[in-house]
Amino acid sequence: MKLEHFIRKNRNSFDDCEPENEHFKRFENKLYKNKPSRNYFKVYITAASITAISLLTTIMLYIMPMRTNSPNGENNTTQHNLADEYLETENYYNRIIKNKIEVLKNIQCQNKNFQISDFMAEVKEFDKIDAALKKELEKSGKNERIISAIIETHRKKIEILDRMIQITKQHC
Protein backbone atom coordinates (compact mmCIF):
# COMPACT_ATOMS: atom_id res chain seq x y z
CA MET A 1 0.00 0.00 0.00
CA LYS A 2 2.80 2.43 0.84
CA LEU A 3 4.41 1.87 -2.55
CA GLU A 4 1.16 2.39 -4.40
CA HIS A 5 0.46 5.56 -2.42
CA PHE A 6 4.00 6.83 -3.14
CA ILE A 7 3.57 6.16 -6.88
CA ARG A 8 0.20 7.93 -7.04
CA LYS A 9 1.52 10.91 -5.11
CA ASN A 10 4.60 11.26 -7.36
CA ARG A 11 3.01 10.26 -10.63
CA ASN A 12 4.07 13.38 -12.51
CA SER A 13 7.71 12.76 -11.80
CA PHE A 14 7.45 9.23 -13.26
CA ASP A 15 5.60 10.25 -16.46
CA ASP A 16 7.93 12.97 -17.64
CA CYS A 17 10.01 10.74 -19.99
CA GLU A 18 8.52 9.78 -23.33
CA PRO A 19 10.31 7.43 -25.73
CA GLU A 20 11.94 8.91 -28.79
CA ASN A 21 9.91 9.10 -31.98
CA GLU A 22 12.23 6.63 -33.68
CA HIS A 23 11.61 4.08 -30.93
CA PHE A 24 8.23 3.03 -32.30
CA LYS A 25 9.54 2.78 -35.87
CA ARG A 26 12.41 0.53 -34.76
CA PHE A 27 10.01 -1.58 -32.72
CA GLU A 28 7.65 -1.94 -35.69
CA ASN A 29 10.51 -2.92 -38.02
CA LYS A 30 11.71 -5.58 -35.57
CA LEU A 31 8.17 -6.85 -35.18
CA TYR A 32 7.71 -7.39 -38.91
CA LYS A 33 11.25 -8.63 -39.46
CA ASN A 34 10.82 -11.50 -36.98
CA LYS A 35 7.47 -12.58 -38.38
CA PRO A 36 7.86 -16.21 -39.47
CA SER A 37 7.13 -16.83 -43.14
CA ARG A 38 4.80 -19.67 -43.95
CA ASN A 39 5.68 -21.91 -46.79
CA TYR A 40 2.30 -22.51 -48.41
CA PHE A 41 4.02 -24.29 -51.28
CA LYS A 42 4.79 -27.34 -49.13
CA VAL A 43 1.22 -27.41 -47.82
CA TYR A 44 -0.15 -27.52 -51.37
CA ILE A 45 2.33 -30.17 -52.45
CA THR A 46 1.55 -32.32 -49.42
CA ALA A 47 -2.19 -32.04 -50.03
CA ALA A 48 -1.79 -32.89 -53.72
CA SER A 49 0.44 -35.85 -52.88
CA ILE A 50 -1.94 -37.27 -50.31
CA THR A 51 -4.89 -36.87 -52.67
CA ALA A 52 -3.10 -38.49 -55.59
CA ILE A 53 -1.71 -41.40 -53.62
CA SER A 54 -5.07 -42.04 -51.93
CA LEU A 55 -6.90 -42.00 -55.23
CA LEU A 56 -4.44 -44.27 -56.97
CA THR A 57 -4.26 -46.68 -54.06
CA THR A 58 -8.05 -46.96 -54.08
CA ILE A 59 -8.02 -47.60 -57.82
CA MET A 60 -5.35 -50.29 -57.45
CA LEU A 61 -7.22 -52.02 -54.62
CA TYR A 62 -10.40 -52.00 -56.66
CA ILE A 63 -8.79 -53.38 -59.79
CA MET A 64 -6.43 -56.02 -58.41
CA PRO A 65 -9.11 -58.43 -57.08
CA MET A 66 -11.00 -58.20 -60.38
CA ARG A 67 -8.03 -59.15 -62.53
CA THR A 68 -8.90 -61.61 -65.26
CA ASN A 69 -7.08 -62.98 -68.27
CA SER A 70 -8.49 -62.06 -71.65
CA PRO A 71 -10.28 -64.87 -73.43
CA ASN A 72 -8.96 -66.12 -76.75
CA GLY A 73 -11.31 -66.40 -79.67
CA GLU A 74 -14.44 -64.34 -80.32
CA ASN A 75 -13.57 -61.47 -78.02
CA ASN A 76 -10.19 -60.95 -79.68
CA THR A 77 -11.52 -58.25 -82.06
CA THR A 78 -12.95 -56.28 -79.17
CA GLN A 79 -9.63 -56.53 -77.35
CA HIS A 80 -7.81 -55.25 -80.44
CA ASN A 81 -10.16 -52.24 -80.81
CA LEU A 82 -9.82 -51.53 -77.11
CA ALA A 83 -6.02 -51.62 -77.40
CA ASP A 84 -6.06 -49.18 -80.33
CA GLU A 85 -8.34 -46.76 -78.50
CA TYR A 86 -6.24 -47.07 -75.38
CA LEU A 87 -3.00 -46.29 -77.27
CA GLU A 88 -4.59 -43.29 -78.97
CA THR A 89 -5.95 -41.97 -75.68
CA GLU A 90 -2.68 -42.54 -73.87
CA ASN A 91 -0.73 -40.71 -76.58
CA TYR A 92 -3.15 -37.79 -76.32
CA TYR A 93 -2.76 -37.52 -72.53
CA ASN A 94 1.01 -38.00 -72.71
CA ARG A 95 1.29 -35.04 -75.12
CA ILE A 96 -0.74 -32.84 -72.74
CA ILE A 97 1.33 -33.96 -69.75
CA LYS A 98 4.59 -33.33 -71.62
CA ASN A 99 3.45 -29.81 -72.56
CA LYS A 100 2.43 -29.00 -69.00
CA ILE A 101 5.74 -30.24 -67.62
CA GLU A 102 7.57 -28.02 -70.11
CA VAL A 103 5.46 -25.02 -69.06
CA LEU A 104 6.26 -25.77 -65.41
CA LYS A 105 10.00 -26.12 -66.11
CA ASN A 106 10.08 -22.88 -68.10
CA ILE A 107 8.61 -20.72 -65.35
CA GLN A 108 11.36 -18.46 -64.01
CA CYS A 109 11.11 -18.30 -60.22
CA GLN A 110 12.79 -15.52 -58.27
CA ASN A 111 11.55 -16.81 -54.89
CA LYS A 112 14.42 -18.77 -53.32
CA ASN A 113 12.09 -20.59 -50.87
CA PHE A 114 10.10 -22.03 -53.77
CA GLN A 115 11.51 -25.17 -55.37
CA ILE A 116 10.03 -26.37 -58.66
CA SER A 117 12.07 -29.56 -58.27
CA ASP A 118 9.61 -30.60 -55.51
CA PHE A 119 6.91 -30.59 -58.18
CA MET A 120 9.02 -32.77 -60.42
CA ALA A 121 9.35 -35.31 -57.59
CA GLU A 122 5.56 -35.37 -57.43
CA VAL A 123 5.37 -36.06 -61.17
CA LYS A 124 7.80 -38.96 -60.75
CA GLU A 125 5.47 -40.49 -58.15
CA PHE A 126 2.72 -40.48 -60.76
CA ASP A 127 5.08 -42.10 -63.24
CA LYS A 128 5.76 -44.93 -60.76
CA ILE A 129 2.03 -45.51 -60.27
CA ASP A 130 1.49 -45.40 -64.03
CA ALA A 131 4.25 -48.00 -64.54
CA ALA A 132 2.65 -50.29 -61.95
CA LEU A 133 -0.72 -49.99 -63.66
CA LYS A 134 0.85 -50.77 -67.05
CA LYS A 135 2.49 -53.91 -65.64
CA GLU A 136 -0.88 -54.93 -64.27
CA LEU A 137 -2.44 -54.25 -67.68
CA GLU A 138 0.06 -56.57 -69.35
CA LYS A 139 -0.73 -59.32 -66.85
CA SER A 140 -4.48 -58.92 -67.18
CA GLY A 141 -4.63 -58.92 -70.96
CA LYS A 142 -6.02 -55.41 -71.61
CA ASN A 143 -8.60 -55.37 -68.82
CA GLU A 144 -10.96 -52.42 -69.32
CA ARG A 145 -10.90 -51.48 -65.66
CA ILE A 146 -7.12 -51.16 -65.63
CA ILE A 147 -7.23 -49.09 -68.80
CA SER A 148 -9.79 -46.82 -67.14
CA ALA A 149 -7.55 -46.55 -64.09
CA ILE A 150 -4.57 -45.59 -66.25
CA ILE A 151 -6.62 -42.95 -68.06
CA GLU A 152 -7.91 -41.62 -64.74
CA THR A 153 -4.33 -41.47 -63.49
CA HIS A 154 -3.39 -39.38 -66.51
CA ARG A 155 -6.35 -37.05 -65.88
CA LYS A 156 -5.39 -36.58 -62.23
CA LYS A 157 -1.78 -35.97 -63.23
CA ILE A 158 -2.94 -33.24 -65.62
CA GLU A 159 -5.13 -31.69 -62.92
CA ILE A 160 -2.25 -31.66 -60.46
CA LEU A 161 0.13 -30.25 -63.07
CA ASP A 162 -2.39 -27.47 -63.76
CA ARG A 163 -2.57 -26.75 -60.03
CA MET A 164 1.25 -26.81 -59.77
CA ILE A 165 1.54 -24.31 -62.62
CA GLN A 166 -1.03 -22.08 -60.95
CA ILE A 167 0.75 -22.22 -57.57
CA THR A 168 4.14 -21.63 -59.18
CA LYS A 169 2.88 -18.55 -61.01
CA GLN A 170 1.41 -17.21 -57.76
CA HIS A 171 4.60 -17.66 -55.72
CA CYS A 172 7.27 -16.75 -58.27
N, C-alpha and C positions, 0 to 999 in steps of 0.2 A: 504494500500500500504506500509506503514512504516513497519508493522509487516512482511509482505511478504519479503520485502527487507532485514530486519534484519535476518530472517530465512535463506535466500539464502546466505547472507554474512557469517553467522556463522554455516553453515551446518555441517562442520566437527566436531564441538563440540557437536552437537546433535546426530550424528551417531556413536559415539564411543562405545556405550553400545549394545552388542548383548545378546540375551537371552541365558540362559544356554542350554546345549545340551539336558538335561533331560526335558526341558520345552516342546518340541515338542512331545516327547513320552507321557508325562502326558496328553497333550492336545488330542492326538490321542486316548488314552485309554478312556478319558472322552467322546469323540465324539462317539465311538463305544458302550460304556456302556449305553448311554442315547438313543440309537437308539430303537425306539418302535418296538416290535415284533408283527408281524401280525399273526393272528390266522386263517390260511387257512382252518383249520378243520371246523370251523363254517360256512365258506362260502360254502364249499362243502355240508355240511349237509343241509343248507338252500336251496341251489339249488336243491338238491335231493328231499327235502320235497315239494317244490313248484311244481316240475315236477310231482311227484307222485300224489299229491293231485289234480292237474289240470287234469291229465290223468283220474284218477278215478272219478272225478266229471263229466267229459265229458261222460264217459262210463255210469254213473248212469243216467244222463239226457237223454241220447240216449235210454236207456233201459226202463225207467219207463213209458213213454207214450205208449210203444208198449207191455205192459204187457197184457198177455191173459191167460185164464185158459185152461188147457189141456183138450181136448175132451175125452169123455169116449167112448169105443168101439173099432173100427178098429185100431186106432192109438195107442192103449195101448201097443202093442208089440214094436213099435218104441220107445215109451217113456221108456220102460223097458230097451231096449238095450242102449239107450242114458244115462240112469241113471247108468248102469254098467260101461260104458266107462268113464263117468264123475268121478265115484268113483275111478276107477283105475288110471286115470290121476291125480286126486287130491292127492291120496296117493303117487304117484311118485313125484310130486312137493313138497309135505310136507316133504318127506324124504330128498330131496335136500336142502330145506330151513332149516330143522333141522340141517343138517350137516354143512351148512355155518354159522349158528348161533353159533354152537359149536366151529368152527374154529375161529370165531371172538372173542368169550369169552376166548379162550385159548391163544390169543396173549398177550404176556407179554409186557406191555408198561412202559418204563422208563420216558417218557415225562410227567411231572406233569400237563402241560397245556392241555393235550389231554385226553378227557374223553370218554371211550368206552360206558359208560352208555347213552350218548347222542344218540348213534347209536341204542341202545336197545329201546329208546323212539320212534325212527323212525319206528322200526319194529312193535311196539305196535299200531302205527297209521295204518299200513297196516292190522293188525289183526282186528281193528275196522271196516275198510272198507270191509274186507272179511266177517265179521260177518253180516254186513248190506246186502251185496250181497246174502249171504246164506238165510237170512230171506226173501228177495225178491224172491229167487228161490223157497222157500217153498210155498209162496203165489201164484206164477205164475204156479206152476205145472210143473217144469222141463223145463222151457223155454230155448231154445237153445242159445238165445242171452245172457241171464244171465249166463249160463254155460260158454260161451265164455268169458264173462267179468271176471268171477272168474278165469278162466285159465290165462287170460291176466294179471290179478292182481298178480297171483303167479309168472308169468314170470318177471314182473317188479320188484317184491320183490326180486327175485333171482338176477336180474341185479344190483339192488341197494346194495344188500348184497355183491356181488362181488366187486363193487366199494368201499364199506365201508372197506372191507378186504384189498383192494389195498391201500387205503388212510392210514389205520391204520399201515400197514407194512412200508409205507413211513415215517410216523411221529413218529414211536416208536423205 
